[in-house]
């Protein structure tokens, strides 16, 4: 029996076919990676609800002399004609979140001072005032990212700190709270680890530009992220002074003329 000899296939054709296989394989891999990233991003956003409609102050309560909405942005502004005598907030009216995540973007002028209050109490004696935990934000980025408790225990964690907070001695004695604050920081806080050098973390914050903020607040564990970088972390073991739920609000601070802007404000409650 005689076999017909197969003709040799030119090397050029083999090489060309190989390139097509490689191209198709790379394209399929890129599509797979893109789909995986899309799935991750979708899961990361699941459960979040927009709490600012982008066009009005509906659902928020604050002094309209300092707050307004425009083009998808919630704006707090102090002008030479409208100086502040005390800090003022615009307060979300949709509830008092306990365990939650909050995501938003902010931009603040160089002279600005602001913050995001959460698990806070309203003061009956001062309009639009809050007392409670605050994710600090300022234009010079001296304090941005730290955990500061407005009108209460003051600094709980500076930027770059992971702290544990405990109660003061004799907490029910009159004046004991203020007596345990020194140099604008709570004296019963312990730094248990470093999250990084404060100046190095500061370099990751864009001055006078848009930055993202992500708060993760669960039980007594409070984490502040700026641009996806953990800036401060608090475990609050102070059973006397800590709060497990409260109002959410944005601050305009006493000081020189300034402007702070917030957008894409999203909340996920647990």
N, C-alpha and C positions, 0 to 999 in steps of 0.2 A: 504494500500500500504506500503510495507516495503522498507526502504532506506538502501543501503549498507554503512556501516561505513567506512569512509576514514581512511586509515592508517596514523599514525603520522610520519612526516618526521623527521629524526634524526637532532638534533641541529647542529651537525658538518657540515652536508651538507648545512644547512641554512647559517651558519657562512662563509663557503667557498664561497658560491654564493655571499654573501654580500661583501666579500673581492674582488671578481672579478669585481663586479659593481663599487666599490670604485676605484680600479686600473684603469679601463677603463675611469672613470670620470676624474681622475687625469691626465691620459695620454692625453685625449682630451683637457683638460684645458691647459696643457703645450704646446700642439701643437698650440692652439689658441693664447697663449701669444707669442710664438715664431714667429708665422705669423704676429701678430700685431707689434712686434719689427722689423721684417723684412720690413714691409710696411712703418713704421716710418723712418727707416734708408734709404730706397729707396727714399722716398719723400724728405728727408733731402739732398740727393745727386743729385736730379733732377736739370738739368740746368747747372751743373758744367762741365767745360771742362779742360782737362789736357793741360797746356801750356808749359810744359817741357817734352821732349820726353825720357829723362832718359839716352840717349846715346851720345848726342852731344850738342853743344851750338846753334843749329839751332833755329832761332826765337828769339835769344838773342844777344845783342851786348855788349861786354866788353873787357877789356885787357886780352888776353890769358895768359899773364905772371902771372895773379892772379886767373884766373877762368878756370875750366875744368869740364868735366862730366865723371863720372865713375860709372858703376854698379847701374844705376838708381838714382844717387845722383849728384846734382849740387854743386860743391866745390869751395869755395873761400879760398885762402891760401897765407899767407905772411911768407916768410922764411928769415933766416939771409942774404941770398944772394939776396933777392928781397925786400928790405925795401921800405916802402911807404913814399912819401913826402906829399901826400894829399889823402883824402878819395876817393875811387874809387867804381864804381857801375857796375853791369851787368844789362842791361836795356832790358826789354821785348819789342819786336818790333811789337807786334800784335795790337797795338792801344793805346789810351789814355782813360782808363776807367773813367766813371763818377760815377754812382751809381753801386755798385758791392759788392760781397762777395768774399773773397780770403781765401782758406784753404791750409795749407802746414804743413810739419813737419820740425823741425830744430834741429841741434845738434852743439854745439859750445865749443871750448876748453876753459880752465879756464882763459887764458889771452886774450880771444877773445872779439872783439867789432864789432857788425854788426847791421843790421836793415833792415826793409822792407819799402821802400819809395813808396808812392802812390800820385796821383794827383800832380805830381811833374813836374818842368820845367827843361829842359836841359840847361846847361851853354855853351855858344858858345866859351868862352875863356879857358875852362878847359875840356880836354877829359874825357868822362865817368863820369861826375859830375852831380848831381841832387840837386835841391832846392825844398823842400816841406815837406809835412807830412811824419812822420816816426814812424813805430811801432818798438820801440827800443829793441835790444837784446844784452846782454853781458854775458860773461862767469861767472862772479861773481854774476850775477842776481841782481845787484844793480839797474839797470834801466829797465830790461826786463819787457815789458808790458806797459810802459808809452808811451805817445804821445809827440814826440819831433819833432819840425819842423827844418829840416836841412837847414842851411845857411839863416835862416829867423827869426821867432819869438822865436826860441828855445823851452823850455819846455812849453807845453800847458796843460798837466795833468800828474802829477806823478802817480805812481802805487797806486791804491786805491782811486783815486779822480774822481769825476764827476764834470766837470767844464763848465762854460760858458765863452766864449772868446769875447772880444769887441775890437774895434779899438782904437788906440792911439789918443790923442788930436793933432790937427794940423798935420794930417797924411801926407800931401803933402809938408811939410817943409823938406829940405835936412837934412838927418841924424836922422829923427824922429824915424825910426824903431829901430836903434841900441840904441838910447837914452832911449827907453822904455823896454830894456832888462836889468835885474839886477840879478846877481847870477845865470846866465844861465837860467832864466825863464822870460816869458812874464809878464809884470806888470799889464796888463789889463785882467787878468783872475780871475774868482771868483769860488771858490769851493762851490758847491751847496749841495753836499751830499757825504757821504763816501761809498765806495764799500767794505771796509774792511781795516784792519790794513796792512800796507805795508809788514811787516815782516811775518805776517800770510799768505798773498798772495804769498810771496816769497817761503814759504815752500812747495807750490804746484807745483813749477817748479823744474824739475830734473836736477841737474848740470851735465854737460858733458854727457848727455844722450838725447835721442830723446824726444821732446816735440811737441805738436800740437799748431798751431797758427791759429786763425780764425778772420779775419777782416770783420766787417760789416760797410759799408760806404754808407750812403744814405742821399741825400740832404746835410745839414750842420751838420749831426749827425754821429759821428765817434766812433766806439766801437772796442776795442782790447781784444780778449779772448786768454788766454793761458791754454791749457788742459781743455777747456770748462768752464773756470772761467773768468768772466769779470774783467779785470785788470785796465782799464781806459776808460773813456767816456768823449767825448767833444761835446759840441754844439757850433759851430763857428758862432757867430753873427758879426764877423769882416768883414764888406762888402768891406773894402779896401784891405785886405791882403789874405783872404781865396780864395781857388780855388775849382772849381766844377768838374774839370777833369784834367788829366795829366798822365805822364809816371809812369810806375810801374818798380821798380828796387830793387836789393839786394846789400847790402853794405859790403865792407871790409874797416875797419877803420884804420887810422894811429895808429901805436903803435908797440908793440913787436911782434915777430913771433906768428902766430895764425892760426886757421883753423875753418871755419864754413861750415856746410853742410845743404843743403836743398833738400827735396824730396817730391813727391806726391803734386806738385804745381797745384792747381785747381782754376779756376776763373769762377764766375757766374756774368754776367752783366745783369742789368735791363734796 
